[in-house]
Amino acid sequence: MVATGNRSIPNTHFHKHWNPCSSQKGHVVTHHNQATRAIKRREKRKAKAAKLFPRPACGGIRPVVQCCTQRYNMKPRLGKGFSLLELKEVGLHPCYAASIGIKTDKRRKNRTQEGLDVNVNRLKDYLSKLVIWPIEGKNGKKDTRASTWEERKKSQWHQDRSRHGPVANPWAATAKPKEAPRALTDKEKSRHTYMFLRKVQRDQKLIGIRIKRANKKADGKDESNV
């Protein structure tokens, strides 16, 4: 093939060297160990959960936040940690919260009351289900924050492996319900939707100029009357 014009020189390769014993050992890689790798990953997760017992296998609880940018800000996700204001609403110190499996982010700030309420309720629900095992203190002191023996006995054979509840959208309750499909009315059929939207855009764009022009016209009339 001869290259014509100002183009890149063709350097394509249409032959693969499948023979591993040849002098040109190709880059053909076949993955026949996917099932074995899956078994290994599952065994590692079990070993990690056993090592963390009785703590949750998925790590500490994290807050619900909104995604960044205008394109994804309607989608909730798990954040890095709870803010200091959210911990204060529940009555927890950041150091103590870290010791009972609550992630903390000192740089995060609450911008809305809805997001604050969602995470505060999330913490309250977590604390209501929390079971604290005693730690031997110095000089034989007992841990007063530990749960009772009955509560520890109930959770002895249970380990939470979930993400501490579903990721709820704070604005789902206030969102308008979706309208069911229906037939168009005669008014909607006769209405030119595109021209109506264009008129709304023009009115929104030129509202400042029109108000300024109306005020100037009114001032001119007042001066002429004087």
Secondary structure by P-SEA (a helix, b strand, c coil): ccccccccccccccccccccccccccccccccaaaaaaaaaaaaaaaaaaaaccccccccbbbbbbbcccccccbbbbcccccaaaaaaacccaaaaaaabbbbbcccccccaaaaaaaaaaaaaaaaabbbbbccccccccccccccaaaaaaacccccccccccccccccccccccccbbbbcccccccaaaaaaaaaaaaaaaaaaaaaaaaaaaaaaaaaac
